[in-house]
């Protein structure tokens, strides 16, 4: 799946920490990709290392028992950034 970063400041440390905490709630492995760089979405520092500014398109790969539920939560996170401040 692909998402677009809509957070005003991109995925800076605060939003990266919120994303990692969200991912940790599910029994699923989540990776984010920007170009050739792929990171684990359970690590705020790895997420920040993507340098994902507003408008950046990210590839998202999710696997595991709760993959579908995690995917819905991630879509909500990226589509409703004002709720994740």
N, C-alpha and C positions, 0 to 999 in steps of 0.2 A: 504494500500500500504506500501511497505517497501523501505527505502532508506539507502544508506551507506554514512557515513560522509567521504568526500574526501578532506576536507580542511586541509592544512598542519599542523595546530595547533589544529584541532578539532573545536568544537563549543565554542570558547572562547568568551569573552564579545563583541568584535567588530563584529564577524560573527553572534553571537546571536542577537545583536541589528539590524543587517541588515535583518536577517530572520524575526524578529518580525515586522519590518517596512514593509517588503514584505507582510506578512500575513495581516497587517492592511489595505492594499489596497483593500481587497476583502470582500464582504459580505458573509463570511464563518467562521465557527468555526473550528479551526485546533488544534489538539492535537498531541503531540509527546510522544512516549513510548520507554523506555529502560528497559527491564526486567519488573518488577512490577511497576516501577515508571512512571507515566503519568503526563505530564505538558501541560499547555496552551501555544501555540506557539506565542501568542501575548505578552508574557512577557520575555524579555531578561534574567532576573535573574532566572526565572524558567528554561529556556533553558540551561543556564550555569550550573544549579544545576544537570542536567543530567550527567555531566562529560563525554560528548561524545567526545572521542579522535578519531584520524583518524582510519578508518576501522570499527568504531562502526555501528552496524545495528540498525536503529530506525524504529518503527512502526509509521505510519502517518494515522490519521483519519481526514477526512474532510467532513463537512456537511454544507448545506446552499445553498442559491440561486446561488452563484458563485463558487461552489465546484469544478466543472470541470476546470474552468479557474485557480483557485488557485492551483489545483493539478499540472497543466502544469507548472506554475511558480515555484512551489516548486521542481519539478523534475529538472528544469533548474538550480535552485539554488544549488542543491546537485550534479548534474552531471557536472557542469561547475564552480567549486570553484574559479578558477583563475580570473573569471570575477566578483567575489564578494569580492574583497579586499578592 
